[in-house]
Structure formats: C-alpha cells, structure tokens
Amino acid sequence: MNNSWFFYLGTGLIAIGSLAVLFSSLSSLIELIYFGMFLCVLGIFEGVHALKIRPWNNLFLHEFMGIVYIAGGLLIAADPISDESIVTLLHAFFFITCGILRIIFSFEKETQHKKWLFFNGLITCIIGFLIAFEWPESGLWVIGALIGIDAIMTGWTWIMLSYEAHT
C-alpha cells in the first residue's frame, strides 16, 4: 500500500474525530442509532446463517440469538437516549479492551511506529476508564466526544506511520 494512503486515512480520521468532538451530542445520537441498526443486521445474518448450518441441532439457538440481536438493535435505534447509560458502560469496556490490545500489539509487533501504537493504546485505555469512573453520570455527549478523541488519536497514529514508513 502506498504510504500516502496512510496519511490520507489519518487526515480523514482526524477530521471526522474533530467533528465528532465538536458536535458530541449529535454524534452520540448518530452512533447509538448506527449501533442499533448494526445489531439488526447482525441478527439477520445470524438467522440466515442458522438455516445454512448442519446439523440442525443448533438451529433454534442461532435463530434465538438472531432474534435477540434484532430486538436489541430495534430497541436501541428506536429510543437511543433512554439506552445511553447501558451503551455508555459498553463503550467503557470497549475502549479499555481496545486500548489494552493496542498496548499489547505495540510490544508484540516489530514496527517503526510502535511508540505511537503504545501511546494510542494508553489514551484509549484512559478514555475507557474515564467513562467507567463517571458512569452512570456521564451523559450522552460523552460517547460522541470520546469516540471523536479516539478517532483523532488513531488518525495521528496513521499519519506518523506514513511519515516513518516514508523515511
């Protein structure tokens, strides 16, 4: 892959992340609706997959899982504001897990940008812990703002990768 693509990807992530921070309430609402729709699509795929697996002894379990995904997705997409507390806690666990994985990858991989990967993981972990420590008081705006910050940090990581790969 051409190194300029890393730069453009990073620049795009920084721009999108900045907009997410600037309009954090709106981006939180959009993210929750998107998450609900994603769960619905996941449920449909689970249901279709259930019809294709053999033996049929797990058919009802997979169909039930598909129905649960669809129902949960519809509930979140239909009224995302009422689900903000649960989704905020899920985001805390998501950021903590992603941050830990990025830190582990920074030690496991022999890349030129491992310090940026480590820093990105550290910031992502801190974001997760900040959400968790303020939960449930952390409002709907927290989700959009912190997703935006994570996108900005990931964008800078890609830009630094493009510069280090270019030299």
Steps between C-alpha positions, in 0.01 A plus 500: 500500500626845412613702805287796393185293569603476866531878508161555335336244729649673804394843378146376438479343846622824660237701310217259586618477861511878530143527373393226744650696792358830380149359461527236775128480586402453138781254431398301810144478375615398151737241647224345711262481204779350288579249774134396518481455124826304505352262756194453276720412202703267719177330610390451141835344411480274805152384399603432140814322619289280727310366200823402326681313777493126543409314715174670578527446874626859551241658272273631775789637706633699203153616400436612859831690502402668175165606647673637811743702285216640291284582803788666682598694191146623442468609864825696486433657158140590590584678825875551530479765771341265755773242438787744552604366839542139388663596171735738684616215723546275196714771343716512813571128471557537124758776543679322784519177300616674179757701691644193669515318165678795336754508782557125468539535121755777555719254691432202274552662161836611366391817327649844471193665650471290816531807727198655328308176526584482872400866553175443309424195718579693817270789406225256398529322839485831685186594304340169599585544866373860498165382364481215753587719800238762408230244421197536521530878535690524174248639255416425144759749374784292647462227240536732201780703653711202599444315174617818329812516718575137422459568126737799527763291681466218248530755217824637645630144532438441128660832406810422706512155340496661155789732593707225660437261213600772254841558661 
